[in-house]
């Protein structure tokens, strides 16, 4: 006979762990992208380079 409580506890632990890591990862990447978007560019605009690319 299968012990459902013995199976549900590790599965619940894994789902909570993976869910919290995914939430943290998405929030961290979103904040890091916002911070990088607000930085000033390293180089000034360069018309010839932009046309070439």
N, C-alpha and C positions, 0 to 999 in steps of 0.2 A: 504494500500500500504506500502511496506517495504522501509524504509529510508536507502539506501545503504551506504551513507556517514556516517550516525550515527553508522552503524555496522562496517564499515571498519576502522574507527579511533581506537576504542578499540582493534580490532583484530590486527592491525598494531602495536599498542603499546605493546600488549602482545607478539607478535612474536619478536619484537626488544628486549624486556626485557628478554625473555627466551633465545634468541640467544646469547645475550651478556653475560648472566650468564653462559651458557654452554661453551662459548669460554673462559671466565675467569677461570672457574672450570678446564677445561682440561689443560690450560696453567699452572695453579697453581699446579695441581697434577703432571704434567710432570716435572716442575722445582723442586718440592719437592722430587720426586723420584730420579732425577739426583743428588741432593745435598746429599741425604741419601746414594746413591751408592758410593759416593766419600769419605765417612767417613771411618776411620780406624776401624777394628774390635775390639770389646771390649776384646775378649779373644784370646789367641794364638791358633794355630792349635792343634787339639787333635786327634791323629790317632785312639785310641780305641773308643772314642765317635763317630767318623765318621763311623767306621765299625759297631758299634752297631746300629746306626740310619739307 
